[in-house]
Amino acid sequence: MASIYKTPDELRLMVPAGILTAQALDAVGEAIRPGISTLELDAIAEKVIRDGGGVPNFQLVDGYHHTVCASVNDAIVHGIPNDTPLKAGDVVSIDCGAMLNGWNGDSARTWIVPGEVEKQDAQGWLDEANRVSDATQASMWAGVAAMASARHLNDIGTAIENATNEQPGTLGILENYTGHGIGRNMHEEPTVFNYRVRRRGPVVKAGLAICIEPMLTGGSADTLVDDDDWTVRSADGSLAAHWEHTVIRHKDGIWVTTAEDGGAAGLAAHGVTPVAP
């Protein structure tokens, strides 16, 4: 069984793939507006990755043919891009990854489509959309920050669950979908839970490269899978969000490869300063 720990040189080689992934998501974020489809967003992400010399690593997954997963409103994760125009107020989670020079990056962000929302309770919809997305992002950063001091991997899941419980209102943490290791392959060992488990998990030490990606709903954690066998949706129809970063631990600290600043902005509130590998 291959080691889950990478050499210092291998960790450094992962950084460009992470940056390219971030640039693809930046371009998607700039393009999101009412009327654009998730299929068009998929094309934007693919162009950025290929122009940067990379390969969309989602297209390397058996049975999947797109650059991103696009999950809208009550869809939580693994949504397939389509030609339906987005509407103002839609909650859009885009999961994207790039392989560059044989190494991988993987990241997800959630946006609320700007513009005037045409719903009976437009403000209530926006408040709920922002609540769920903000809580998911805060839980992700708590997990990323925990990697700087965690002794065992499952300490990170505990940090995510604790941070989720501190957020206002009802939130459901998906338990059937988790984070993962990353490196030469987008999905590697170990599993990264988004909640507290009994086992301690592998030792967190220099060489670990993982994706931390809580997925939350604004209601129950129960899910359904669409007939396309990919799209995971909240069973109660509640809004959902998905945030993810690729994070590496090296001898001097941690670095978020899928953030241009290494995660400095998100980690500041936790008193953690990222260190470039």
N, C-alpha and C positions, 0 to 999 in steps of 0.2 A: 504493500500500500504506500502510495507516494506521501511524502511529508506535506503537512498543511502549511509549513513555514517556508518562506522564501528567503533567498540570500539578499544582502543589501543591494547588490547590482540589479537583481530581479525587481525589487521594489522600486528602484529608480526608473527602470524601464516601463513600469506601469503608469507613470505620471502622464506622459504624452497622450496615451489612450484616454485617460480620464479628462484631460483638458479638451480633447476633441469631442468627447461626449457632452461636456458642458457647453461647448460652442454650438453644438447641434440643438441643445435645449434652449440656449439663448435665442437662436434664430426662430425656433418654434414660438417662444414666448412673445417675440416682437411681432409675429404674424397673426397671433390670435385676435380675432375680431368677429362680430356677428357676420354670418354669411359664408365664412370659410369652412371647409369640411376637414374632418380629421384625415381624410385621404390626401388632401393638399398639404396638411402639416407633415404627414409622413414623407411626402416628396421633398419638402424643404429640409427635413432632417437628413434624408439620404444624400442630398446634394452637398450639404456641409461636410458630411463624413467622407464621401468619396473625393470631394475637392481637396480635403485635407490628407488624402493618401490612405484613408482607412477603409474598413469594410463594416457595413452594418451587421453587428454580430447577432441581432435577433433573426436575421435572414438565414443564419446558420443552424437555427433550432429546427429540428425535424417537424415538418408540417406547417411551418410558419413562413410567410413570404413578405413580411413588411419590416420597415426599419424601426417603427415604434409600436407600442401598445397604447391605445387611446381609449380611456374609460370615462364615460360621461354620466354625470348625475348619480344614479343609484348603482352604476357599474363601478366596481372597486378596482379591479386589476385584470389584465389580459384581454382588454377590449380590442377588437379588430377595427382598424381604420375603415371608414366608409364615406360615401358621398353626401351624407345628410348635412345640410348647412347648420353650423352652430348658431345658437340664439344667445342674446344678451342674458347673463345670469347663469348660463350653463356652467357646471363644475366639470373641468376637464383635467384629468390626470394623464400625463404623457410619460411613459417609461421608455427609455432609449439607451442604446449601448453602441460603443464603437470598439473594433479591434484594430490596433495599429502596431505594426512590426511584431505581430504575434502575441501581443498583450491586450488585455481587455479593460474597458471602463463600463460602468452601468449606473444609471441614475434616473430618478423620477421626480417630477414636480407637479403640483396642482395649481391650476389657474381658474379664476372665475371670469368668464367672458364679459368684457366691459360693455356698457351701453344701458339703455333704458329697458328695464325688465318688464315684460308684459305678462304679469300674473296678478291675481286678485290681491294677494298679500306679498307684493314685490319686496318690501323691506324685510319682512319676516323670512322670506326665501334667502335673501342676501345675508342676513344675520346668521342663519343656520349654515349656509355654505362657508362663510368665513370662519365660523366657530369650529366646524369639523376640520377644515384645512389647517387653520392655525394650530389646533390641538395636535394634529398629526405631525406637522413640522416641528413643533416644540418637543414632542416625544422623540422624534428622530434625533434632534440635536442632543437631547439628554442621553440617548444611547451612544452617539458618537463621542460625547464628552466622557462617558464612562469607560470607553476603550483606553483612555489615557492612563487610568489607574486600576482598571479591573484586573483581578488575579486569574479569574476563570471566565470563559466566554459567556456563561449564562448569567453573570453579573450584569451584562449589557441588557438582556431581556428584562431583568428586574428593574433596571433604571428606566427602561421604556414604559413598563407597566406603572411604575410609581409616578412618572411624569404624566401619563395619561390620566391617572386617577386624580391628579391635582387640577385637571382642566374642568371648566364648568359644564354642567349638563351631562346627559347620558351619552356614553361613547362605547362602541363595541370594538374590541381588538380581535382581528381575524387570527384564528389559531391554526387553520389548515394551510396557511401560506406564510412563508418565513423568508428571512434573509439567508445569505449563503456566502461561502468562500468564492474567491475570484482570482484569476491569474492568467495562465495560458488558455484556460476555458472560462466562459462567462459564468458558468455554474459549477462550482467545486465544493468539496467539503471544507469546512464544517457547516452544519445548519446553524443559523443565527435566529434564535427565538425572539419574538417580540413581547414576551410575557415571562413571568416567573415559572421556573420548572425546578424539580427536585435535584436533578443531576447538576453538578458544577460545570461540566463541559471541559473542553481543552484549556490548557494554560494560555493566558493571553501574554504574549512576549514578542520580542522583536522578530519580524518575519511574517507576522499574521496579516493577511489581506482579506477583508470581508466587505460585504454589502449590507448595510443597515437600512431596513425599509419597512417601518410600520405602515399598516393599512388599517384605517379606522372607518367605522360608520357612525352616523349620528343616532343609532338605535341599537338593535340587536346585532350580535356578531354572526348570526346564522346567515348562510349564503346559499345561492342557487347558481347553477351554471347554465348558460343559454344553450339552445340547440346547436350553436356553432361549436360547442365543446371547448370553447376558450373563455368567453366572457364570464367573469365572476361578478355576481350582482347581489346586493343586500336583499335578504329574503323579505324584509318588511318595507322595502322601498325607500329606506332612509338614504340621505345623501352620504357620499363617501369621499375619501381622499387618500392619496398615496404619495409619500415622500421617501426618497432614497439617495444615499451617497455611497461611493466606494471609499473605504478608509484603510490606511495601512499603518501598522505599528512598527517602528524601527528603534534602534538603540537609543535615540535621543528624544523620542516622543511619537506623536501621531501626525498624520497629514491626510487631508481629504483630497484625493486625486481628482475628483469630479467637481471641484470648486477652484476657481482661478486664484483665490486667496488662501487655498489650503484649508478653508473652513474657519478662518479667523473671525469673520463677522458673526457667524452662528455660534461659535464656541465662546465668544467673549463673555456672554452672560453666565457661563459656567466656570469662568476663571481659568480656562485652558487656552494656551497659546500654541498653535500648531508649529511644527518644526519641519522644514523641508528635508527630505531624506538625502 
